[in-house]
Amino acid sequence: MQKKLMVTNIQRMCFHDGPGIRTTVFAKGCSIHCPWCSNPENIGFQAETYEKDGVKGVYGKEYSPSELVHILLKDQDFWDGKGGVTFSGGEPLMQAEAVRETAIELKRHQVHTAVETALFVPTEKFKLALPYLDFFIADIKLLDGELCKTILGGDTQTYQENVKLLHHSGRLGQFRIPCCPEYTFTDENKERLREFLKEYPEIPVQVFSVHGLGKKKYETLNRPMWESKGVGQDALEVYCKELRQEGIRAEVIRI
Ligand code: SF4
């Protein structure tokens, strides 16, 4: 029997989730907990009901890989030859079996597959899906082991091991740094990121400020939202310039 994928949303016409125009599948459940997360409905692994202003809803619906592929293929005409399907989340690789089955079926239809991942997943799970995903967008957040454990609940050793494996596979397409002055955009972490990125000079790096766009979703879940001060465009540009001086292909994006 096919393993089902728990999904919160299928978003069409996405322009920042890999090459070309894409359809993005938001998988529910994450292995870490970033304070700045703007997708709180994607952190828990089970479906969650909510009621807000008299409107009832559910975050999360299970799809078998065949059901999902049937829905996704309806977008084929929009993918402009370069685009395809991106798995995002949450952490899609925590549902590696279902992502793998879905990607295998998409590949049968010659669909390009990508994934947005924080890479804090057991390496065995990661290896399961790796051969069927063409393009990886990998986050880099906190590289100090203790901070990463305390703030995100993530293990930097597993992260680093997964990055190395991914790079070796030739499927590492992009790094992404969510910047917030309170955690990831401190002088110390910026320095760690710079040293880390120097090992991967050919991989483009996108840098962006975290934002408070998840506010309404936090309200529906009745959860408090932590708000970052965010990082201004100028400071991001300066950092990218410094990275480029080290041979790192960094650019600022807005998402
Ligand atoms: S990895 Fe993404 S989905 Fe998971 S907690 Fe962090 S920001 Fe949210």
Residues whose N, C-alpha, C, O or C-beta is under 5 A from the ligand:
A	BS01	SF4	C30 I32 H33 C34 C37 S38 N39 G89 G90 A118
